[in-house]
Structure formats: C-alpha cells, structure tokens
Amino acid sequence: SYIFGDILTEVYGYGRDRRVVWAGFGALVFAAFMAFVVVQLPPAKNAFMDAYQGHIEAVFGNTWRIVAGSMIAFWCGSFANSFVLAKMKVLTGGRYLWARTIGSTIVGQLVDTGLFFYIAFYGIWPPEQLVAVTITQYLFKTGWEALMTPITYQAVGFLKRVEGVDHYDRDTDFSPFHLKV
C-alpha cells in the first residue's frame, strides 16, 4: 500500500492520496465488521459445522486488539508516508524520487509497524519477541520498498506522461480530516 501511496502522492498530490487512505480505512472497517458477522452467525446443525465453526472463529475471530491495531496503524502510517513524501518533493524540487519514496516509507512504516505490533501484542508476547518481530517486519517492508523502486519509477513516469500531471503540495492543507483535493 505504501508503494501505491507513493505513486499517488508523487503524481496527484497529498489530497488525492488522502481520499484513497480514507477509502482503505473504510474497507478495513467493513472487513472487520463482516468478520464479526461471519463469526456470530449460527452454524448449520451438523457434526461437520460444529467442528468447522471453531476454525471459522480461529480465522475470522481476531481479537479487538489486532483489528484496532491494524486500522489505527494503517491510518497513521499511510498519512505519515504521504505527508513526508509530499514535503520532501517540495524541498527537493521534485528531484531524487528514490530518496522520497524510501524516506517516506522509513517514516510511514516506523509509525505503521510500531503502532500495529504495540497495540495488537503488547502484554501478550514477551517484550523481546515483540521487539524482534517488529524490527523484522519493519526492515522487510522498508526493504521491499527499496527493491520496488525501479517499478515505482516506471509507474510514476508513465502516469506523469500520460496524465500530464505532476502535483507539488505547496499550499496543501495536510489535515487528514479534510477530503478536499
């Protein structure tokens, strides 16, 4: 999602990405609600479904902490990523796309990964396991962004050429609570 957020922010600006983040957040809320509904629906009365219901609950019955952690982390991390990329674009005059995408991911993923694992697993996992998993996930996600840089360059170049757009967020309202572009 950070790669897509980078492309959207780079080409169309923070305001457009803000709308996509809100749409993604809405989709997460809907998915969490539907998982809750699926778990709460009564199973058919037979031996197979009696055993199967336990599996449904194991897969879709995520704890409230995991759901809350996922939604809060996505929201905060996505906005941090987009904000940093937009500000860096103005500061660099549109140069060094690689530094902007990787730099914004470093910040966004720090917020996202840190919040998710802290909210979802603090007090459940031993502290050393929590730190190890959080760092591993952070490095993996940030490394993936770096590896995807050539593809990001191609997508950004293509969209800028085809759309004729290259937005700079000079006078942008960076509040995450406005939907104005």
C-alpha positions as CSV (number, residue, x, y, z in Angstrom):
1,S,0.0,0.0,0.0
2,Y,2.9,2.4,0.6
3,I,4.1,1.9,-3.0
4,F,0.7,2.9,-4.3
5,G,0.5,5.7,-1.8
6,D,3.9,7.0,-3.0
7,I,2.8,6.9,-6.6
8,L,-0.5,8.7,-5.9
9,T,1.2,11.4,-3.8
10,E,4.0,11.9,-6.3
11,V,1.8,12.3,-9.3
12,Y,-1.5,13.6,-7.9
13,G,-0.6,15.0,-4.5
14,Y,-1.4,14.5,-0.9
15,G,-5.1,15.4,-1.2
16,R,-5.8,12.6,-3.7
17,D,-3.9,10.1,-1.6
18,R,-5.8,11.3,1.5
19,R,-9.0,10.2,-0.2
20,V,-7.6,6.8,-1.0
21,V,-6.4,6.3,2.6
22,W,-9.9,7.1,3.8
23,A,-11.3,4.6,1.3
24,G,-8.8,2.0,2.5
25,F,-9.7,2.7,6.1
26,G,-13.4,2.3,5.3
27,A,-12.6,-1.0,3.6
28,L,-10.8,-2.2,6.8
29,V,-13.8,-1.2,8.9
30,F,-16.1,-3.1,6.6
31,A,-13.9,-6.2,6.6
32,A,-13.7,-6.1,10.4
33,F,-17.5,-5.8,10.6
34,M,-18.0,-8.6,8.2
35,A,-15.5,-10.9,10.0
36,F,-17.5,-10.2,13.2
37,V,-20.8,-11.0,11.4
38,V,-19.4,-14.3,10.0
39,V,-18.2,-15.4,13.4
40,Q,-21.5,-14.5,15.1
41,L,-23.8,-16.2,12.5
42,P,-25.1,-19.5,13.9
43,P,-23.6,-22.6,12.1
44,A,-25.8,-25.2,10.5
45,K,-26.7,-28.0,12.9
46,N,-24.5,-30.9,11.9
47,A,-21.2,-32.6,13.0
48,F,-19.1,-31.0,10.3
49,M,-20.3,-27.5,11.0
50,D,-19.9,-28.0,14.8
51,A,-16.2,-28.7,14.1
52,Y,-15.9,-26.1,11.3
53,Q,-17.3,-23.3,13.4
54,G,-14.2,-23.4,15.6
55,H,-12.0,-23.0,12.5
56,I,-14.1,-20.0,11.4
57,E,-13.7,-18.4,14.8
58,A,-9.9,-19.0,14.7
59,V,-9.6,-17.4,11.3
60,F,-12.1,-14.6,11.5
61,G,-12.5,-14.0,15.2
62,N,-9.5,-11.7,15.5
63,T,-9.2,-10.1,18.8
64,W,-10.2,-6.5,19.1
65,R,-6.6,-5.5,19.6
66,I,-5.5,-6.9,16.2
67,V,-8.4,-5.2,14.4
68,A,-7.8,-1.9,16.2
69,G,-4.1,-2.1,15.7
70,S,-4.4,-2.8,12.0
71,M,-6.9,0.1,11.4
72,I,-5.0,2.6,13.6
73,A,-1.6,1.7,12.2
74,F,-2.8,1.8,8.6
75,W,-4.4,5.2,9.0
76,C,-1.5,6.8,10.9
77,G,1.3,5.2,8.8
78,S,-0.3,6.0,5.5
79,F,-0.8,9.6,6.3
80,A,2.8,9.9,7.7
81,N,4.1,8.3,4.5
82,S,2.2,10.6,2.2
83,F,3.0,13.7,4.3
84,V,6.7,13.0,4.3
85,L,6.8,12.3,0.5
86,A,4.8,15.4,-0.3
87,K,7.1,17.7,1.9
88,M,10.2,16.1,0.5
89,K,9.1,16.6,-3.1
90,V,8.7,20.3,-2.5
91,L,12.0,20.5,-0.6
92,T,13.9,18.7,-3.3
93,G,12.2,20.4,-6.2
94,G,10.9,17.1,-7.5
95,R,14.4,15.5,-7.7
96,Y,15.5,12.3,-6.0
97,L,12.3,10.3,-6.3
98,W,14.2,7.3,-4.8
99,A,15.0,9.2,-1.7
100,R,11.5,10.5,-1.3
101,T,9.8,7.0,-1.7
102,I,12.3,5.2,0.5
103,G,12.5,8.1,3.1
104,S,8.7,8.4,3.3
105,T,8.4,4.6,3.8
106,I,11.0,4.7,6.5
107,V,8.8,7.1,8.4
108,G,5.5,5.6,7.5
109,Q,6.4,2.1,8.2
110,L,8.0,3.0,11.5
111,V,4.7,4.5,12.5
112,D,2.6,1.7,11.0
113,T,4.6,-1.3,12.2
114,G,5.4,0.2,15.6
115,L,1.7,1.0,16.3
116,F,0.3,-2.3,15.0
117,F,2.6,-4.6,17.0
118,Y,2.4,-2.5,20.1
119,I,-1.5,-2.3,20.0
120,A,-2.0,-5.9,18.9
121,F,0.6,-7.7,21.0
122,Y,2.0,-5.6,23.9
123,G,1.5,-7.6,27.1
124,I,0.7,-10.8,25.1
125,W,4.1,-11.5,23.7
126,P,7.3,-11.3,25.7
127,P,9.0,-7.9,25.1
128,E,12.0,-9.4,23.3
129,Q,9.7,-11.2,20.9
130,L,7.6,-8.1,20.3
131,V,10.8,-6.1,19.5
132,A,12.3,-8.8,17.3
133,V,9.1,-9.3,15.2
134,T,8.5,-5.5,15.0
135,I,12.1,-4.8,13.8
136,T,12.0,-7.8,11.3
137,Q,8.7,-6.6,9.8
138,Y,9.9,-3.0,9.6
139,L,13.1,-4.0,7.8
140,F,11.3,-6.3,5.5
141,K,8.6,-3.7,4.5
142,T,11.2,-1.0,4.1
143,G,13.5,-3.2,2.1
144,W,10.6,-4.2,-0.2
145,E,10.0,-0.5,-0.9
146,A,13.7,-0.1,-1.9
147,L,13.5,-3.2,-4.1
148,M,10.4,-1.9,-5.8
149,T,12.0,1.5,-6.6
150,P,12.6,0.7,-10.3
151,I,8.9,-0.3,-10.7
152,T,7.8,2.8,-8.8
153,Y,9.9,5.0,-11.2
154,Q,8.2,3.3,-14.2
155,A,4.7,3.8,-12.8
156,V,5.3,7.4,-11.8
157,G,6.9,8.3,-15.2
158,F,4.1,6.6,-17.1
159,L,1.4,8.4,-15.2
160,K,3.1,11.8,-15.4
161,R,3.5,11.4,-19.1
162,V,0.0,10.0,-19.9
163,E,-1.9,12.2,-17.4
164,G,0.2,15.3,-17.9
165,V,0.2,15.8,-14.1
166,D,3.0,16.4,-11.6
167,H,1.5,17.9,-8.5
168,Y,3.5,19.8,-5.9
169,D,1.9,20.2,-2.4
170,R,3.0,23.8,-1.8
171,D,-0.3,25.2,-0.5
172,T,-1.9,21.9,0.7
173,D,-3.9,21.5,3.8
174,F,-2.2,18.4,5.3
175,S,-5.0,17.7,7.8
176,P,-6.0,14.1,7.4
177,F,-9.6,15.0,8.2
178,H,-10.4,17.0,5.1
179,L,-11.4,15.3,1.9
180,K,-10.8,18.3,-0.4
181,V,-8.2,17.7,-3.0
